[in-house]
Amino acid sequence: MKKIWWILPLFFAGAATAQNLEMTRLGTYVENGQTVVGTAETVLAVDITVSCEKVVSGPYARYAQRYLGLRAALSDKTVYTITDASVALMPGERYPVAGPIAPATARIESYAAHDAEFARLPIDRFYMDEQDLQSAAANAAAMIFSIRKHRLDLIDGEAGENVFGAGLPAALDRLDRMEQELLEMFIGRRMVTTETQRFRVVPAEGKYQQIICRFSPDAGLLPTDDLTGDLVLVQYEPQNPALDEPGVKAGSNTASYRIASMTRCSVIAAGQERDAEVLPVFQFGQTVALPQAKK
């Protein structure tokens, strides 16, 4: 059984000032006319941000180098990357009262896409023979160069006698869209999405590492039991305050308090530290007894 020490108020005030300690009262007591059940449990919010890059190859990808001098992806691919991570105290849950603890949850905090839709390119390469496909690619490349020449003529005024005022920007915008649509036939389409998931993490006393999920470049964030991904975990390094002054055991005139340990909490993904914060964690702290105020 853990010892509960009685600390002199003068010493405790000095320790709290020196180390900026956080504490909360334990047990059942009456405060402001209401019965309170005090517990000491820190809940952390771990946010993991993952970007997903999707590339769909164009039907003329194999001819991009030949006709346009560009390198293009020859096959579709999807790649996930952890772009950010953070750890902090869960809002509103620093000192939760006794009761059932909700299971770990994950929710989407943000979502951003560079393109609203991501459909496959309209031309189906599987229904064209090699000669037809190459001929179509050559024609598309010729149209790209024709569009570029026409754009330059408009800018230089060589072909702009019928395009003036607000019509010139509109014409240039139209040419840009036409060129982009043709270029996608060669270089394909790319979409990047960003998603942040929040994990509710409750540190456990005596446990200095907690796995919150796994990560794979091919599949993104995975459940903890999916061994195909690398570990994403929270690592704790408690810095317990030095409360080693002599004292006496708690009595009827004392109240129990839990002092949080200032703990370095770091988020590690695939062996790399992504974020670290020093936070007060009650699970790694110490319990002391203080005299109750006389009524």
C-alpha positions in Angstrom: 0.0 0.0 0.0 1.3 3.5 -0.8 2.2 5.8 2.0 0.3 9.0 2.4 2.4 11.7 4.0 1.3 14.7 6.0 3.3 17.8 4.7 3.7 21.0 6.6 1.9 23.8 4.9 5.0 26.0 4.8 7.1 23.3 3.1 4.2 22.5 0.7 3.8 26.1 -0.3 7.5 26.4 -0.9 7.5 23.2 -3.1 4.5 24.4 -5.0 6.1 27.8 -5.7 9.4 26.2 -6.8 7.9 23.6 -9.1 4.5 25.1 -10.0 2.7 21.9 -8.8 -0.9 21.1 -9.7 -3.0 19.1 -7.3 -6.6 18.0 -6.8 -8.4 16.7 -3.8 -9.3 13.0 -3.6 -12.3 11.2 -2.1 -15.8 12.3 -1.2 -16.3 15.8 0.3 -18.8 18.7 0.5 -18.0 21.9 -1.4 -20.3 24.8 -1.7 -23.1 22.7 -0.4 -22.7 20.0 -2.9 -21.2 16.5 -2.5 -18.1 16.0 -4.7 -16.4 12.8 -5.6 -12.8 13.8 -6.4 -10.5 11.8 -8.6 -7.2 12.5 -10.1 -6.9 11.4 -13.7 -5.3 13.2 -16.6 -6.7 12.7 -20.1 -4.6 13.6 -23.2 -5.6 14.5 -26.7 -3.3 13.2 -29.3 -3.9 14.6 -32.8 -2.3 12.9 -35.8 -2.5 14.6 -39.2 -2.1 12.5 -42.3 -1.9 13.6 -45.9 -3.0 11.3 -48.7 -1.7 11.8 -52.2 -3.6 10.0 -55.0 -2.3 10.0 -58.5 -4.2 8.6 -61.5 -2.0 8.0 -64.5 -3.1 9.5 -67.8 -4.0 7.3 -70.9 -1.0 8.8 -72.8 1.5 8.5 -69.9 3.9 6.3 -71.8 4.1 9.0 -74.6 4.7 12.0 -72.3 8.4 11.8 -72.6 8.4 11.3 -76.4 6.0 14.1 -77.3 6.2 16.6 -74.4 9.5 15.8 -72.8 7.8 15.2 -69.5 8.0 12.4 -67.0 4.7 10.9 -66.0 3.5 8.3 -63.6 2.8 5.1 -65.5 0.5 3.6 -62.9 -1.9 4.8 -60.3 -0.6 5.2 -56.7 -1.7 6.3 -53.3 0.8 7.4 -50.7 0.1 8.4 -47.0 2.4 10.6 -45.0 2.2 11.8 -41.4 2.6 15.6 -41.7 2.0 16.7 -38.1 1.3 15.4 -34.6 0.5 17.1 -31.3 -0.2 16.1 -27.7 -2.1 18.3 -25.1 -4.5 18.0 -22.2 -8.0 17.0 -23.4 -10.2 20.1 -23.2 -12.6 19.9 -20.2 -11.3 16.6 -18.9 -8.3 17.5 -16.8 -10.1 16.5 -13.5 -13.0 14.2 -14.5 -15.3 12.9 -11.8 -15.7 9.3 -11.0 -17.7 7.3 -13.5 -17.2 5.0 -16.5 -14.4 6.1 -18.8 -15.5 6.3 -22.5 -13.5 4.1 -24.8 -10.8 5.6 -26.9 -12.3 7.4 -29.9 -11.0 9.1 -33.0 -12.8 11.9 -34.8 -12.0 14.0 -37.9 -10.9 17.5 -37.0 -10.2 18.9 -40.4 -10.5 17.9 -44.0 -9.1 19.7 -47.1 -9.0 18.6 -50.7 -7.4 20.3 -53.7 -10.0 18.9 -56.0 -13.7 18.2 -55.2 -13.9 15.2 -57.6 -11.3 12.7 -58.6 -12.7 10.6 -61.5 -10.7 8.5 -63.9 -9.8 10.2 -67.2 -12.5 9.8 -69.9 -10.5 7.9 -72.5 -10.3 4.2 -71.7 -6.9 3.0 -72.9 -7.9 -0.7 -72.8 -10.3 -0.3 -75.8 -7.7 1.3 -78.0 -4.9 -0.6 -79.9 -1.3 0.6 -79.7 -1.4 2.4 -83.0 -4.6 4.3 -82.3 -3.4 5.3 -78.8 0.0 6.6 -80.1 -1.8 8.5 -82.9 -4.2 10.0 -80.4 -1.3 11.0 -78.1 0.5 12.7 -81.0 -2.7 14.6 -81.9 -3.2 15.7 -78.3 0.4 16.9 -78.1 0.0 18.9 -81.3 -3.1 20.5 -79.9 -1.1 21.5 -76.8 1.5 23.2 -78.8 -1.1 24.9 -81.0 -2.8 26.2 -77.8 0.4 27.6 -76.5 1.2 29.4 -79.8 -2.3 30.9 -79.9 -1.9 32.1 -76.3 1.4 33.7 -77.1 -0.2 35.4 -80.2 -3.0 36.8 -78.1 -0.6 38.2 -75.5 1.7 39.7 -78.2 -1.3 41.2 -80.0 -0.7 39.2 -83.2 -4.1 37.6 -83.1 -6.0 39.9 -80.8 -7.7 42.2 -83.1 -11.1 40.7 -82.2 -10.3 40.1 -78.6 -10.1 43.2 -76.3 -11.1 44.5 -72.9 -12.5 41.8 -70.6 -12.6 39.4 -73.5 -8.8 38.9 -73.5 -8.6 37.4 -69.9 -11.6 35.2 -70.6 -10.0 33.9 -73.8 -6.7 33.2 -72.0 -8.5 31.5 -69.2 -10.3 29.3 -71.7 -7.0 28.3 -73.4 -5.5 27.5 -70.0 -8.3 25.1 -69.2 -8.1 23.4 -72.6 -4.3 22.9 -72.2 -4.7 21.6 -68.7 -7.3 19.0 -69.8 -5.0 17.8 -72.6 -2.0 17.7 -70.3 -3.9 15.5 -67.8 -4.1 12.9 -70.6 -0.3 12.6 -70.3 0.6 13.4 -66.7 -2.6 12.2 -65.1 -4.4 13.8 -62.1 -3.3 14.4 -58.6 -5.3 15.0 -55.4 -4.0 15.6 -51.9 -6.3 15.3 -48.9 -5.4 16.1 -45.3 -7.1 14.5 -42.3 -6.6 15.0 -38.6 -7.7 12.3 -36.2 -7.9 12.9 -32.4 -7.2 10.1 -30.0 -8.3 10.2 -26.4 -5.5 8.7 -24.3 -5.7 8.0 -20.6 -2.2 7.4 -19.2 -1.8 4.3 -16.9 0.2 4.4 -13.7 3.5 2.6 -14.1 3.1 2.3 -17.9 5.4 4.6 -19.7 4.5 3.8 -23.3 1.0 3.5 -24.9 0.3 2.4 -28.5 -2.5 4.6 -29.9 -2.6 3.3 -33.5 -0.3 2.1 -36.3 0.7 3.8 -39.6 1.4 2.5 -43.1 2.4 4.6 -46.1 0.1 2.4 -48.2 -3.0 2.5 -45.9 -2.6 5.5 -43.5 -3.7 5.2 -39.9 -4.5 1.6 -38.8 -5.9 -0.1 -35.6 -3.4 -1.1 -33.0 -3.8 -4.8 -33.8 -2.9 -4.4 -37.5 0.7 -5.6 -37.6 1.2 -4.3 -41.2 1.8 -0.8 -39.9 4.5 0.9 -37.8 3.8 1.8 -34.2 2.4 5.2 -33.3 2.7 5.7 -29.5 2.9 8.1 -26.6 6.0 7.9 -24.4 6.1 9.3 -20.9 9.0 10.6 -18.8 7.7 11.6 -15.4 9.6 14.2 -13.3 8.2 13.5 -9.8 8.6 16.4 -7.3 10.9 15.8 -4.3 8.4 15.3 -1.4 10.7 13.5 1.0 10.3 15.6 4.1 9.4 13.7 7.3 5.7 13.5 8.2 3.0 11.6 9.9 0.3 9.4 8.5 -3.0 10.8 7.5 -5.6 11.3 10.2 -9.1 12.4 10.7 -8.1 16.1 10.4 -6.4 15.7 7.0 -7.5 15.5 3.4 -5.8 13.6 0.7 -4.6 15.4 -2.4 -3.0 14.1 -5.6 0.0 16.1 -7.0 0.5 15.8 -10.7 3.9 14.9 -12.0 5.2 17.2 -14.7 5.7 14.6 -17.4 7.4 14.9 -20.8 4.8 13.4 -23.2 6.2 12.7 -26.7 4.4 11.3 -29.8 6.5 8.8 -31.7 5.6 7.5 -35.1 7.7 4.9 -37.0 10.5 5.5 -34.6 10.6 9.3 -35.1 9.5 11.8 -32.5 6.8 14.1 -33.9 5.9 16.3 -30.9 6.7 16.6 -27.2 5.2 18.6 -24.4 5.7 18.8 -20.7 2.2 18.3 -19.1 0.9 17.6 -15.6 -0.1 14.0 -15.4 -1.8 12.8 -12.2 -1.3 9.1 -12.9 2.5 9.5 -12.4 2.2 11.8 -9.4 2.1 11.4 -5.6 -0.6 11.4 -2.9 -0.1 13.7 0.1 -2.2 14.6 3.2 -2.9 18.2 4.1 -4.7 19.5 7.2 -8.4 20.4 6.6 -9.5 23.9 7.2 -11.3 24.4 10.4 -15.0 25.3 10.1 
